[in-house]
């Protein structure tokens, strides 16, 4: 798992934190796929050194597969989710081999399991939680368009935030919204950033595809999919016989 994959897992951890007991919990596989085009590729595709709305429209219209072909690579991030618990895909942990991460929102803990060491590292999410309250205010404008993305009917919006121009496609699907709105709290502490995100999801829906041009002319697309099915509790538990290890650097 690369840095963006781990970051996505941290974001999803916040999104699925401790829903009320009466709410139906999502159980299944959540996949986030990203693709990134450098400003050089963007300029080559649009014929523009400084991207215009017409140039953006050309890339907005491209499919995910077309963008992957242009970039030469894609970045999938697959996570198994059961209520407030998450297990990431395996990734290479330098010096320790293959590892994976377990998040327990109810306990506010993140654990990195290293099978080769027959152990795990444990960090309180209270130590890593942040507040996005200093983010620049965004402007949202309906596109007046809908499309089906990964089986979900989505509504499009143009979102500008500073020098960033985005097209965000959201859904009112109950399962997707449940994953994205289960409190948006870290260890039960509500933040201004969480309240702002909750208000946006309540008003516009859960973001299934986000297409972004940044201030440097790069273009990125992030697409989410949700697959419901039962998962055993053992996937989210520390394997028997594994010991807690000292966190590197401590």
NORZI-V895630 format. One record per pair of residues at least 12 apart in sequence whose ideal C-beta (glycine too) atoms are under 6 Angstrom apart, sorted by the first residue. I is the first residue (numbers start at 1). J is the second residue. Records with the same first field share a line. If there is no record, write none. Layout:
I=J / J
This chain:
1=91
5=77
8=32 / 77
9=88
13=86 / 103
14=186
15=180
16=84 / 179 / 182
17=105 / 182 / 183 / 185
18=84 / 105 / 106 / 183
19=182
25=83
26=81 / 175 / 178 / 179
27=82 / 231
28=227 / 228 / 229
29=80 / 227
30=79 / 81 / 226
31=78 / 225
32=77 / 224
33=76 / 223
34=75 / 222
35=67 / 68 / 71 / 74 / 221
36=220
37=71 / 219
38=218
39=216 / 217 / 218
41=70
42=217 / 219
46=58
51=217
56=213
59=219
60=167 / 211
64=223
67=221
80=231 / 235
82=231
84=105 / 106
85=104 / 236
86=103
87=102 / 235 / 236
88=100 / 101
96=114 / 117
97=116
99=112 / 114
100=113
102=236
108=125 / 126 / 187
110=123 / 125
118=242
119=242 / 243 / 245
120=238 / 242
121=245 / 247
122=244
125=186 / 187
126=187
129=186
131=191 / 193
132=193
133=192 / 193
136=161 / 162
138=159 / 161
139=160
140=157 / 159
141=158
142=157
143=156 / 158
149=169 / 208 / 209
150=225
152=171 / 173 / 208
154=169 / 171 / 208
155=170
156=169
163=215
164=214
165=213
166=212
167=211
168=207 / 210
169=208 / 209
170=204 / 205 / 206 / 207
171=205 / 206 / 208
172=205
175=226
176=206 / 226
177=206
180=201 / 206
181=201
184=197 / 198
208=224
209=223
210=222
